[in-house]
Amino acid sequence: MMLITHNRGLMDKLVTHTMGIYRKKLHKISGNTEKFYFQIAQEEEVHEKTRIKDERRRKEVEQFIERFRAKARTLSKIGKKEKLEKLKTLDFAFRSRSFLGKHVLSVRDLSFSYDSRKPLIKNFNMTIGAGERICVVGKNGKGKTTLLRLLAGVLKSKSGNIVLNPAVRKGFFEQTNIQSLVHTQTVEEEILYSHSDVDRQQARNICGAMLFDGDKALKNAR
């Protein structure tokens, strides 16, 4: 049986072997994703140590050849490992504004359900203070995305209330955000028109940070 899922915790509990594409090659190991990434890191460390050792030896031979004018074929017998290319990763930050309040958001007795017979969220209470960063963790289908959509005002709660500090400006980007994209616009245009003070160079920089560099930024956003 082959399992494909975005839930790494579930995967690690069930699988006996892991396959992954890394540096344009397919790797397969016996074990879970933790062992997979550990083995990849070990292989890259061995590669780099071997490359440095070979490069040092190569320079020693070059010096020997230069000093004693030895035959150049001595050098050609020593293989040369290429330095591993640095992999591109997502690297960007969100802009923020100063906030002097004590609390950002307060939730009181929030309840919601898609089916009246099966409450999904019931009497939920929470207060987020200034400077706090919240991570929502849970199994699939337990209401993580629904909760975030309620807090963002995308969904209306059945009962309870959400109070935002007047100085807060909300922003919400769903894990599947296709519906909010304009089908005729490129990645660059979506970023460019997302905020009035973003110019084209800034939009291109943001595209590059999200791995849409060069002509990739001109692809259709959807």
N, C-alpha and C positions, 0 to 999 in steps of 0.2 A: 504494500500500500504506500502511495506517495501522498504526503501532506503539504499543502501550500497555504500559508496563513501569515497575517501580519502580527499575530499574537505570539510573541517570542516565548512568553511564559508557558503557554499551552504547548507549543512546539517542543520545548525542552523536556516537558513531562512525558511526551508520547514517543518521540522518535528514537531510533537506534542508530541511524546514520544521518549525516547532514551533507548536502551538496550546496555549493555556492559559487557564483561567478566572481572572480577577483583578479584584477589586472588582465582582463580579457581571456582568462582561462577558467575552466571548470575544475573545481576541487571537490573531492569527496573524502570524508573521514568517518570513522566509527565513533559516534558520540553526538552530543548536542551542540548548540550554537556556541556555548561558552568554550568548549574544547576546540571548536572550529576556528574561532578567532584567536585563541591562544596558540594553536598550531601555526596559523598564518603569521602571527607576530614572531614566533620562534624561527620560522623559515626565513623571514625577511632579515632578522638579526644575524643569522648564520651567513646569509648572502652578503650582507654589508661588511661583516668582519672578514669574510674570505676575499671580498673585493679590495678592501683596504690592505690586507696582507699581500695580495698579488700585486697591487700597485706599488707597494713598498719594494717588493722584490724586483719588479720591472725597472724601477728607478735605479736600484743597485746595479742591475745588469747594464743599464744605459751608461752609468758612470764607468763600469768596467770596460765597456766597448770604447768609450771615449778615451779612456786612459791607455788602454793597450791595443786599441784598434782591432779588436777581435772581429770575427766574421759576424755579419748582421743576422745570419740565420739562427744564431744562438738566441737572439731576442724573440724571434718569431715562434719559437717553441713554447714560449710562455703565454698561455691564454689570458685574455683580458676580459674581466667581467664589467658590464656596464652598470653605472650607478642607477639604482631604482628611481624611476620617475615619481615625483611627488604627486600623489593622487589629489584631485580637486575635491573639496568638501564644501558644504554649505557654510557660509560665514557672513552673517549680517546681523545687524542690531536694529531694534525698534527705537524710533525717536520718542522722547518723553518730555513732559513739561513739569515745571515745579508744582509741588502740591504741599500745602501748609496744613491741611486738615488732619484730624486724628483718625477718622475712619473713611474708607473708600466706599464701602457697601455694607448694607445690613439686610439680612433675609429673616423673615419671621413667619413660621408656620406655613411654609410653602408646600403645596400639594399639587400633583398632576398625574393624569392617567390617560392613555389612549383608549382604554377599555374600562368602563366604570366598575366592572366586576374585579379588575386586577389593578390596584393602585401601583404606580411605578415609583412615585416620590410622595412621601407622606409626612407632613408636619416637619419639614426640613428647616433648620435654623443655622445661621452662620453670620459671622461678622468678620470682614476683612479690614485690617488696619493698614495705615500708610506704610509703604515699603515692603509689605508682605508679598510673597510669590506663592501661588497655590497650584498644586499638582493634583489632578483628579485621577484616581487609579481605581480600576475595577474590571470585572470580567465583562465579556461582550453581552449586550442586552440588558445591562443593569441600570442604564439611564445616565451614563456620563455625558454623552452628547446632548441629550434632552435637557439636562441640568444647565449646561452651558448656554443652550439656546434660550432657556427661560431667563437666565441672568442677563443675557444680551437683549432681551425683549423681542426675540424672533418668535417665541411661543408665548401664549398667554396662560398663566397658571389658573387652576381651578379654584384655588383659595390661597390665602396668605398674601404677603406683600414684599416687594423689593424696594429698598430705599437707597438711592445713589447720592453721594455727596454732590452738591451743585457744581463743583469745580471739575468733576470727572467727565471726560469725553470717551464714550464707548467705541470700541473697535472689535469686530468679530469676523473671523475667517474660518469657515468650516473646513473639515477634512475633505469633504467633497464640495467644491465651491463653483462647479460648472454653471449652475443656474444663474449666478450673479455676474458671469462674464458675458461680454458682448461678442457674439459669434464672428463678427467681421473684424474685430480688432486683434492686433498682434500682442505678444507679451509686453513689448516695449510700450505700446499705446495704453494697455491696461494700467501699467504702473504710472505712465505719464499723466493720465487723466484721473488717477486716484486721489490726487491732491493738487490744489491750485498752485502751490509754490514749488512743485517739482519740475525742473527743466529737463531737456533731453539728455544732457550729460549725466545728471543724477539718475535719471531713469535707466540709462545704459549701465551705470555703475551697479545699480541694484540688480539689474538683469544678470550681470556677470557674477555677482555674489551668490545668486541663486542658480548658477551653472548654465545660464542662458547667455553665453558670451558670443561676440561676433554676430554672424548672421542668424544664430539660433534665436536672438531676440526679435527677429522679424517673422518668426513662425506664428501661426494662428494660436491665440491663447487657449482655445478650446480643443 
